[in-house]
Amino acid sequence: MITDKDVQKLLIAFSNIFSTKDDLKELWQKIDDQMVDFRNDTNDRVDAVYKELIAKRDEQSMHTHSHMRQDDKLQDHDLRIGRLESKPLAR
């Protein structure tokens, strides 16, 4: 027959082998805390990349508009030069 002392020994032996509900809850809490930290770190990095992307997009937009202004000026100059060249010179 199993005595109370034997039951205590078995409980101690099994506690080293099997996890209890409290052990699993503690493990789950640790994993959850690590996942929260991981998500926060990931979001911080994504935010930094997103800000950089927005800055590059704005810079590209300004660069494109600068070229458009220069193209407009060149077209205006071509038109004005064409008008000047088409007129006869007065002597």
C-alpha positions in Angstrom: 0.0 0.0 0.0 1.1 3.6 -0.7 1.6 5.8 2.3 1.3 9.5 2.6 5.1 9.7 2.6 5.2 7.8 -0.7 2.6 10.2 -2.1 4.6 13.2 -1.1 7.7 11.6 -2.7 5.8 11.0 -5.9 4.4 14.6 -5.9 7.9 15.9 -5.6 9.2 13.6 -8.3 6.4 14.5 -10.7 6.7 18.2 -10.0 10.1 18.1 -11.5 8.9 16.3 -14.6 5.4 17.7 -15.2 4.3 21.3 -15.3 1.5 22.5 -13.1 -1.2 24.9 -14.2 0.6 27.7 -12.3 3.9 26.8 -14.1 2.1 27.0 -17.4 0.4 30.3 -16.5 3.8 31.8 -15.4 5.4 30.6 -18.7 2.5 32.0 -20.7 2.9 35.3 -18.9 6.6 35.4 -19.7 6.0 34.6 -23.4 3.2 37.2 -23.5 5.6 39.8 -22.0 8.3 39.0 -24.5 5.8 39.2 -27.4 4.7 42.6 -26.2 8.3 43.8 -26.1 8.9 42.3 -29.6 5.8 44.0 -31.0 6.9 47.3 -29.5 10.4 47.0 -30.9 9.0 46.0 -34.3 6.6 48.9 -34.4 9.3 51.3 -33.4 11.5 50.1 -36.3 8.6 50.1 -38.8 7.7 53.7 -37.7 11.3 54.8 -38.3 11.3 53.2 -41.8 7.9 54.7 -42.5 9.1 58.2 -41.5 12.1 57.8 -43.8 9.9 56.6 -46.6 7.6 59.6 -46.3 10.6 62.0 -46.2 12.0 60.4 -49.4 8.6 60.6 -51.1 8.3 64.3 -50.2 11.8 64.9 -51.4 11.1 63.1 -54.7 7.9 65.2 -55.1 9.8 68.4 -54.6 12.5 67.3 -57.0 9.9 66.4 -59.7 8.3 69.8 -59.3 11.6 71.5 -59.6 12.2 69.8 -62.9 8.7 70.8 -64.1 9.5 74.4 -63.3 12.8 74.2 -65.2 11.0 72.5 -68.2 8.4 75.3 -68.2 11.2 77.9 -68.2 13.0 76.1 -71.0 9.8 76.0 -73.1 9.2 79.7 -72.4 12.8 80.5 -73.5 12.4 78.3 -76.7 9.3 80.2 -77.6 10.8 83.6 -76.9 14.0 82.7 -78.9 11.9 81.4 -81.7 10.0 84.7 -81.9 13.2 86.7 -81.8 14.7 84.6 -84.6 11.7 84.8 -86.8 11.7 88.6 -86.8 13.9 90.3 -89.4 16.8 92.3 -88.0 16.5 96.1 -88.4 19.5 97.7 -90.0 
